[in-house]
Amino acid sequence: MRNLFIYIPLVIIALFVLGPFIWMLSTSVKPNGEVLSVIPHLIPRRWEFDNYAKAFASSPFLLYFWNSFFISFVETAVDLTIGAMAAYAFARIDFIGKRALFLVLLATIMVPGEVLLIPNYITITNLGWVNSYQGLIVPWLVSVFTIFLMRQYFLSLPQELFDAAEMDGCGPLRTLFRIVLPVSKPIWITAALIKFVGAWNSFLWVLVVANSPSLYTLPVGLINFSSNEGTVYNQLMAAATFTVIPLVILFAVGQRYFVEGIARAGIK
Amino acid sequence: MSYRARRTIAAYFMILPAFSLTAVFVMYPIVDSFLISFYKWDMLSVSKPFVGITNYIYIFQDPLFLQALSNTVLYVVSFVPCVIALGLITALLLNQKIRFLTFFRSAMFIPYVTSLAATGIIWQWIFNDQFGLLNYFLGLFGVSAQNWLNDPQWTLFNMVVMGVWQNLGYVTVIFLAGLQGISREYYEAAAVDGAAWWHKFRMITFPLLSPTTYFVLILTTIDAFKVFLQVYVLYGESPGPNNSGMTLLYYMFDKGFNDYHMGYATASAYVLFMIIFIFTLAQMTLSRRVHYEG
């Protein structure tokens, strides 16, 4: 009896959260006639998988997919590498000016990225990088959040680890890549997942920097497809499905790291 | 060279890449944005006259900006309480040693990791006035069909529903982590005294959870002030009927990339930045106080 009071509201909440996705999947496999019916139904009477092929053919989604993957991958790889280097220096090396530099870096977290949109666009214009991969990628190669997350973790590692590395004659870079990173797997997976998802979903920057479809990422390509196809909802939902699917798979694989990372960053 | 000097050089070498990128793409733009807000400039021409605070005076007299400001504030004060209340309830339910905890927790999180571009299109379809799921569902309870996306009176409601849906998982996960940090001993002591659940919630859970609540409150508030994308996508790249979905960030985007008024755009961006800055300061002072008292 007590359990009912827990499970019934939970199921209602889960339906609210997942309902739109279920509806997306359902619409994406319906023929035109069934989509526009006044009394909607969940299971299509006739399954129309052709919607996926049609959506895929009417816009260069494969290219958008590649752009999304390439941009997110480069941003994540570089962010993790140079972020880990900075985090290691801040956590484990005692140097002149450390406190001041770290505070300056930390203060930038407060600034909402959206405020930087216009001056960064001007910088990119001056560099001649509008409508190019450099323009899309370079401003996002480092995130202070990654540095912060890794620094906290490196601080918690035992001093003996570092003493032993130094005894073996390892410099800081070698210590970081050979010894520290292998034992810091949970934190760099978390940082990588958060960065990758953020890059994959980034919208506003791509919208203003990419002027031609050849540089669109999936989200921007999807909106472009939507303004062209307007009301063909079954194809639209098919396109939305393959925009969403890669991240849902990534999330399903790494959900433990993801959820714990958010909880840890949230609580500190 | 001394050991410390060598280490300092190594440290600076390791910080250099991250720091220089941050300097160019974060620190410099903060200053640059502020400077641009005092000029009349369309970004393309050489002419760039200094106009003092004229841009700020202009936007505060622009009915569209005032509408954006009031829409944004209305969104914040409607969205934040809803998402916090629902997130707290969900976290309390999930904290009851239930089965399928991992499933529920992960499912809740999916909207948060999926692109707003895709989810915006899904919600556009659900809000469709003729064939949308929402009108059908409400029709089952005898509610007449509404023109959700074309009637300005529903714009705030649509934004809040979509915002809560998107952020519920995030808020729940943070609350859940906070709840799991509360020692079981308090509840065991309360159980000995035979306290009712409502009593336990009021006397133990809520007070001990307050640092988390403050944190979530400030974070969701800051986030809510930046609302833009869900309007942009939901209303097919427009700020909604009669600009009913015009927000501060939408105004900045509109002035900057549609009208090429960089002065107005950066001035409005700085107004938004100042609002967020005040909330960040509030968070830092509050969290310090809560921490010392707790």
Interface residues (C-beta under 8 A of the other chain):
Chain A: I6 Y7 P9 L10 I13 A14 F16 V17 L18 G19 P20 F21 W23 M24 T27 V35 L36 S37 V38 I39 P40 I82 G83 M85 A86 Y88 A89 F90 I93 D94 F95 I96 K98 L101 V104 L105 T108 M110 V111 P112 E114 V115 L116 L117 I118 P119 N120 Y121 I122 T123 T125 V138 P139 W140 L141 V142 V144 I147 G171 P172 L173 L176 V197 W200 N201 F203 L204 V208 L218 P219 V220 L222 I223 S226 S227 Y233 L236 M237 A240 T243 V244 L247 V248 F251 A252 Q255 F258 V259 I262 A263 R264 G266 I267
Chain B: R4 R7 T8 A10 A11 Y12 M14 I15 P17 A18 F19 L21 T22 V24 F25 V26 M27 Y28 P29 I30 D32 S33 I36 M43 L86 I89 T90 L93 L94 Q96 I98 T102 F104 R105 S106 A107 M108 F109 I110 P111 V113 T114 S115 L116 A117 A118 T119 I121 I122 W123 W125 I126 N128 Q130 F131 L133 Y136 W165 L168 G169 Y170 V173 I174 L176 A177 G178 G181 T212 F215 V216 L219 I222 K226 F228 L229 V233 G236 E237 L249 M252 F253 G256 F257 M262 A265 T266 A269 Y270 L272 F273 I276 F277 T280
